[in-house]
Amino acid sequence: MMLVEQTAVPSDALPVTEFRDHLRLGSGFSDDGVQDSVLEGYVRSSLAAIEARTGKVLLERTFGWMLTGWREMGRQALPVAPVTRIDAVKIVDRHGGETVVPPEKYRLEMDSQRPRLVSTALHLPLIPIHGQVEVTFVAGFGPDWSDIPADLGQAVFLLAAHYHENRSAVLAGEVPMPFGVSLLIDRYRTVRLFGEGAR
């Protein structure tokens, strides 16, 4: 099973100016934007860390998900949330031959924690031996920073500020998740009581 981000978050969707204000950095100088690329890096790192911890995609983008077998015959939980649409389902055989599954054969069951790909027939398409299925879908709260729930946006800023203030530890890979950030994101974490197939 492999999840691949097919589109990246564009720079203009990231709140670098707001993050600079959050840090209370000086403004009105001729070199105001000189640190923007560094600040953007902290915001991106913080965004990625919180997405990994919660299983939630904050800013909308397209993903490709490859797996070699369905967890259930009639439906399959998707690896992240929220998912807004499924663009394609494709079966790939062992020789690389591709078969696109007609959209009427499946539907998206939207859920804030465990969205699912659901068959409209008796079962999802059969995956051949040594083959795989590739699911392309769009996930995220929306394309703009304002679409993200306020507490998650605040968590991104707090974690990015923590990275900024502990730069040497960040470079060494030793910065833990601050307690305040954990409190903000805890309710968004997906609870898996019975493994991947929990529903």
Disulfide bonds with the S-S distance in Angstrom:
none
